[in-house]
Amino acid sequence: MVAEILDIIETDAILGESPVWSARDNALYWLDIKAPAIHRFDPATRLDSSWPVAQEIGSVALRQGGGLVAGLRDGLATVGADMTTLDWIIDPEPDLPLNRFNDGKCDRQGRFWSGTMCDPPGPPTSYFEREPVGILYRLDGDHNCRPMEDDILVSNGLAWSPDGSVMYFTDSPRRTIWAYEFDTATGDLGVRRVFAQIPDEPGRGTGDGATVDREGFYWSAEFRGSRLVRYAPDGAVDQMIDLPVSRPTSCAFGGEGMATLFVTSAKIMLNEAELAAEPHAGDLLALNVGVSGLLEAEFTG
């Protein structure tokens, strides 16, 4: 399997994240968490549109009937089809003002999952020196919000196997990707096992956003590792793809036949010399990786 970079879209994001393909709009929605802004990229025209958001927005998923559901600094909300109207659902952590929502995605049944992390407002001063006060939440279609995991440093890597029976999740600083048994009927988590451990060695990064392809392989963006890693369903490394960005943040399949892998990236905490050496930091990449993906489920609420 040989990867080919099809396009690099100059988006100059501070912290690009949360790509999701809309078959309805034939477009990719994604975020710049720290701008903060919602983006929509149209591959047919190469036009990337954006809408500012009043506070940091960590993740979005498509919503049935249009618009998005989102995890922001102050809680969970729906976003109108105009990309500007926010309707708040819940702030599950009013006592933790330094927390914000980070990675999020819908399971195959349309429940929205998103996890919080300690991240004081403004430019970060360090990557992973933070308290493990994050919680992974599940938002059901009736807007009932349940905590599902705790003791989290940086919530990332959410994805589901094609049949929905396995949920993947990573806590980036712990360099561990877990796989959970997942009850598709109830949305409950079962037994957790270590799926993959990222070596703490020079040249390797940490697991960030992720997706699953049609063959059931797990694709992880390796932040500060300049690569994507494709893991087999048993956790073995199947393939590594080098990228022209050191901080890939997430990936999502989309485009015609769901055959394009879009990769968001970041320029956060790169100094002037590093930015000069990495002109595509913060850009959006489109790759042909020789395999297609699956449409993500839309939030049912």
Sequence and secondary structure as in RCSB ss.txt:
>XXXX:A:sequence
MVAEILDIIETDAILGESPVWSARDNALYWLDIKAPAIHRFDPATRLDSSWPVAQEIGSVALRQGGGLVAGLRDG
LATVGADMTTLDWIIDPEPDLPLNRFNDGKCDRQGRFWSGTMCDPPGPPTSYFEREPVGILYRLDGDHNCRPMED
DILVSNGLAWSPDGSVMYFTDSPRRTIWAYEFDTATGDLGVRRVFAQIPDEPGRGTGDGATVDREGFYWSAEFRG
SRLVRYAPDGAVDQMIDLPVSRPTSCAFGGEGMATLFVTSAKIMLNEAELAAEPHAGDLLALNVGVSGLLEAEFT
G
>XXXX:A:secstr
   EEEEEE    SBEEEEEEETTTTEEEEEETTTTEEEEEETTTTEEEEEE SS EEEEEEBTTSSEEEEETTE
EEEE TTS  EEEEE S TT TTEEEEEEEE TTS EEEEEEE  SSS S SS S S EEEEEE TT  EEEEEE
EESSEEEEEE TTS EEEEEEGGGTEEEEEEE TTT  EEEEEEEEE   STT  EEEEEEEBTTS EEEEEETT
TEEEEE TTS EEEEEE S S EEEEEEESGGG EEEEEEB TT  HHHHHH TTTT EEEEE S  B     B 
 
